């Protein structure tokens, strides 16, 4: 796709959608198993990669 752009970016961030989906599914299943427990809020940081062109 970048070959069709007039000014392609020199770098981009590669995220891991499978890892994000897996973590979201895990959190959802945990919430479903403990319906009476009040959910706690916390930050989750997942790795990403800088891709240089």
HULINBEL-V784474 format. One record per residue. N is the residue number from 1. RES is the residue in three letters. PHI is phi in radians with two decimals (999 if undefined). OMEGA is omega in degrees with one decimal (* if undefined). D_FIRST is the distance of its C-alpha to the first C-alpha in Angstrom with 2 decimals. Layout:
[[N | RES | PHI | OMEGA | D_FIRST] [N | RES | PHI | OMEGA | D_FIRST]]
This chain:
[[1 | UNK | 999 | -177.7 | 0.00] [2 | UNK | -1.14 | -179.0 | 3.82] [3 | UNK | -1.17 | -179.8 | 5.47] [4 | UNK | -1.63 | -179.6 | 5.81] [5 | UNK | -1.51 | 178.1 | 7.34] [6 | UNK | -1.18 | -179.4 | 11.05] [7 | UNK | -2.27 | -179.2 | 11.79] [8 | UNK | -1.17 | 178.9 | 9.33] [9 | UNK | -1.17 | 179.0 | 11.41] [10 | UNK | -1.56 | 177.0 | 13.78] [11 | UNK | -2.81 | 175.4 | 13.99] [12 | UNK | -2.60 | 178.8 | 13.24] [13 | UNK | -1.80 | 176.8 | 15.45] [14 | UNK | -1.74 | 177.7 | 15.02] [15 | UNK | -1.61 | -178.2 | 17.39] [16 | UNK | -1.94 | -175.9 | 19.18] [17 | UNK | -1.07 | 179.0 | 19.16] [18 | UNK | -1.16 | 179.0 | 21.63] [19 | UNK | -1.18 | 178.6 | 23.95] [20 | UNK | -1.11 | 178.7 | 23.85] [21 | UNK | -1.12 | 178.3 | 24.68] [22 | UNK | -1.11 | 179.5 | 27.37] [23 | UNK | -1.17 | 178.6 | 29.00] [24 | UNK | -1.10 | 178.4 | 28.97] [25 | UNK | -1.13 | 178.5 | 30.56] [26 | UNK | -1.07 | 178.7 | 33.12] [27 | UNK | -1.13 | 178.9 | 34.11] [28 | UNK | -1.10 | 179.2 | 34.42] [29 | UNK | -1.11 | 177.3 | 36.63] [30 | UNK | -1.09 | 178.3 | 38.77] [31 | UNK | -1.12 | -179.9 | 39.32] [32 | UNK | -1.23 | -179.6 | 40.23] [33 | UNK | -1.33 | -178.7 | 42.73] [34 | UNK | -2.14 | -173.3 | 44.46] [35 | UNK | -1.17 | -177.0 | 44.70] [36 | UNK | -1.52 | -178.3 | 47.73] [37 | UNK | -1.45 | 179.3 | 46.38] [38 | UNK | -1.25 | -178.1 | 44.94] [39 | UNK | -1.18 | 176.4 | 41.32] [40 | UNK | -1.74 | -179.2 | 40.85] [41 | UNK | -1.83 | 177.9 | 37.96] [42 | UNK | -2.65 | -178.8 | 36.32] [43 | UNK | -1.63 | 177.3 | 33.14] [44 | UNK | -2.09 | 179.6 | 30.87] [45 | UNK | -1.94 | 177.8 | 28.53] [46 | UNK | -1.97 | -178.8 | 25.93] [47 | UNK | -1.19 | 172.0 | 24.27] [48 | UNK | -2.43 | -176.6 | 20.74] [49 | UNK | -2.14 | 172.1 | 19.09] [50 | UNK | -1.57 | -179.4 | 17.83] [51 | UNK | -1.87 | -179.5 | 14.88] [52 | UNK | -1.72 | -179.9 | 15.16] [53 | UNK | -1.86 | * | 12.79]]
